[in-house]
């Protein structure tokens, strides 16, 4: 599937739905609204990019901690 529901994203990240909603609202996780009811969807590639960015940030944080 190209697009994921927010519930699916929460399951993949092993977090609660409100946390995913907060990520979308802040713009940290790109999403679009689809249909008349405005259901949010996250493109799978956007989720994968978000995960990679989190890994990069974690590596950077660890490197900075070891230099301190």
Steps between C-alpha positions, in 0.01 A plus 500: 500500500624845415301683770455405865229598746620671816403186691733298278783747558446478876518123481819504291669742740358323805358824640152628585280668239509843674879503465472444124237774478740735681779414255270578208369821657854625568604424141770260617322216318357611163141393434208590275126510551291287265128501428201690629558397860861615489661171595875536551738281304878466516690389195712193577812668362439800731483265798821326393671840460378604846645181650834554325509859628440375857788251463728779371400723792565218746847441351573872522380518862715202595806648330447832680461325836825310454687823423376671816 
